[in-house]
């Protein structure tokens, strides 16, 4: 079952979308399976990380800026090569197991939509698959 969500982002940030993903799982009524969270943008991504301490997000953004700074040597005409690089490093999807109707996340884990080229109107998808939907030969 596929769900689509809209999101308004700010400049560069991690947006906690765990509640939206939980909502999709609940609406699907899937008890055991897997869900894929996917971002169809080349300057944004999806990641799982600590959601309890906001300093983790600040540290992640700080580290990404240090490892992937804007460089005058970049040739992409839009001037957002750094955002493309960060998106590739973070990735555009995550898979999470569903057990007994709940996401299987660690105590401190949350699911984030990562914005590297905002502010923008973005969207992301959650595909919920029931264990019974598996392909059988």
C-alpha positions, 0 to 999 in steps of 0.5 A: 500500500503506497502513501504520499506525503507533502512537506515544506522544508527550510534551508538545510535540516533534518525533518522528523517524519517518524509520525507520518510513517507510523500513520501510514503503517497504521492506515495500512493495517499491516501487522507484519511486513516492511515499509520503504520510505523513499524521497524522489529528490536529488538534493534531499534524502531519508535517514534513520538516526537518534531522535531524542537529542536535537544536538545529534541533528546539529552535529550531523549537519555540522559534520556534513558541512565540514566533509562536503563544503561548497567549492568554487571548483564545482561546475554544476550550473545551479550551484547546488553540487554540495546538496547533490553530494550530501543526498547521495551520501545520506541516500534516498530511502530506508527500509523498516521492519513492521512487527505486530503493527509497529515499526521496529525502531530502536529506543532513540531512533527516528526517521528523518527527511533530510533537506540540503537545498531548501526551502522547498515543497517536497514529497516522500513516499511510504510503501507498506508491504505485508509479509503475505504479499511476498512473491511465490514461485 
